[in-house]
Amino acid sequence: MAGQHNKIINAAVKKILAPEGLFRVGSSRRWIDDNGYFVIQVEFQPSAYNRGSYLNVGISFLWEASEGLNETLAFNIGYP
């Protein structure tokens, strides 16, 4: 069933977010909008209790260069 959910999510995201410049991170359910000094993240989190998905949107500011990108790329400001 997860494969079917992924296909539905990917089709909707390609139609709505991709034209806005967001790109997918690998084969994950995370999409990124790189704006240079900040990154907007859109994530479709699977629900363990129900059918469907949670939509998480957040922003990461990239002006802190003391850490690697993997430690910096987090939801600094954002909500489900």
Secondary structure, 3 states (H helix, E strand, C coil): CHHHHHHHHHHHHHHHCHHHCCEECCCCCEEEEECCCEEEEEEEEECCCCCCEEEEEEEEECCCCCCCHHHHCCCCEEEC
